[in-house]
Amino acid sequence: WYEYEPAEQHLVKQKHWWVQAEAMVGFFNAWQITGNNNYLQLSMHNWEYTKEHIIDRQNGEWVWGIAADDLLMAWEDKVGIWKCPYHNSRACLEIIKRIG
């Protein structure tokens, strides 16, 4: 999930594009450092989730995210001041560089 707001004791149940991208690289880093295949599986699981829910194959780009009910967060920008292809591009380039 996205984050926990301690003041309100509230878990923000959303999966944002940038968190998915950075998690994929982070788990891959952990696998490369430790050799623990659990981290590789987590990275791959994260990529499968991203391909299924975050990547917009019809119109291109990654969507903002998925809400707790597994519905697309269509009310958020696909591109805007807080949404650009930095994280997803970086994640893909990092993984390609390492497995290439």
C-alpha positions as CSV (number, residue, x, y, z in Angstrom):
1,W,0.0,0.0,0.0
2,Y,1.0,3.6,-0.5
3,E,1.5,5.0,3.0
4,Y,0.3,5.2,6.5
5,E,-0.8,8.5,8.0
6,P,-0.1,8.1,11.7
7,A,-1.9,11.3,12.8
8,E,-5.2,9.9,11.4
9,Q,-4.2,6.2,11.9
10,H,-5.1,5.7,8.3
11,L,-3.6,3.4,5.7
12,V,-3.7,4.9,2.2
13,K,-4.8,1.8,0.2
14,Q,-3.5,2.8,-3.2
15,K,-0.8,1.4,-5.5
16,H,0.9,4.3,-7.3
17,W,3.0,3.9,-10.5
18,W,6.2,5.3,-9.0
19,V,6.1,3.1,-5.9
20,Q,5.7,0.0,-8.1
21,A,8.6,1.1,-10.3
22,E,11.0,1.8,-7.4
23,A,9.9,-1.4,-5.6
24,M,10.8,-3.5,-8.6
25,V,14.3,-2.0,-8.7
26,G,14.7,-2.2,-4.9
27,F,13.8,-5.9,-4.8
28,F,16.1,-6.5,-7.8
29,N,18.9,-4.7,-5.9
30,A,18.3,-6.8,-2.8
31,W,18.5,-10.0,-4.9
32,Q,21.8,-8.9,-6.6
33,I,23.4,-8.0,-3.2
34,T,22.2,-11.0,-1.2
35,G,21.6,-13.7,-3.8
36,N,18.3,-14.5,-2.0
37,N,15.8,-15.6,-4.7
38,N,12.9,-14.4,-2.6
39,Y,13.8,-10.8,-3.6
40,L,14.0,-11.8,-7.3
41,Q,10.5,-13.3,-7.0
42,L,9.2,-10.2,-5.4
43,S,10.7,-8.0,-8.2
44,M,9.1,-10.3,-10.8
45,H,5.8,-10.4,-9.0
46,N,5.8,-6.6,-8.8
47,W,6.5,-6.4,-12.6
48,E,3.6,-8.8,-13.3
49,Y,1.3,-6.7,-11.2
50,T,2.5,-3.6,-13.0
51,K,2.0,-5.1,-16.4
52,E,-1.5,-6.2,-15.5
53,H,-2.8,-3.1,-13.7
54,I,-0.5,-0.1,-14.1
55,I,0.6,-0.1,-17.8
56,D,-2.1,1.3,-20.2
57,R,-1.5,-0.8,-23.3
58,Q,-4.3,0.8,-25.2
59,N,-3.2,4.5,-24.8
60,G,0.4,4.2,-23.7
61,E,2.1,5.3,-20.5
62,W,1.6,4.1,-16.9
63,V,-1.5,5.1,-15.1
64,W,-1.3,7.0,-11.7
65,G,-2.4,3.9,-9.8
66,I,-4.9,1.5,-8.5
67,A,-7.2,2.2,-5.5
68,A,-8.1,-0.3,-2.7
69,D,-11.0,-1.6,-4.7
70,D,-8.7,-2.5,-7.6
71,L,-10.2,0.2,-9.7
72,L,-8.1,2.5,-11.9
73,M,-7.5,5.9,-10.2
74,A,-8.9,7.7,-13.3
75,W,-9.4,10.9,-11.5
76,E,-5.6,11.4,-11.2
77,D,-3.4,12.8,-14.0
78,K,-1.7,10.4,-16.4
79,V,0.8,13.1,-17.2
80,G,1.2,16.3,-15.2
81,I,3.3,18.3,-12.7
82,W,3.5,15.3,-10.3
83,K,3.3,12.6,-12.9
84,C,6.0,12.1,-15.5
85,P,7.8,9.0,-16.9
86,Y,10.9,9.4,-14.7
87,H,10.3,6.4,-12.2
88,N,8.9,3.9,-14.7
89,S,11.6,4.8,-17.4
90,R,14.4,4.6,-14.8
91,A,13.1,1.3,-13.5
92,C,12.9,-0.3,-16.9
93,L,16.3,1.0,-18.0
94,E,17.9,-0.2,-14.8
95,I,16.5,-3.7,-15.1
96,I,17.3,-3.9,-18.8
97,K,20.9,-2.8,-18.1
98,R,21.4,-5.4,-15.4
99,I,19.9,-8.4,-17.3
100,G,21.1,-7.4,-20.7
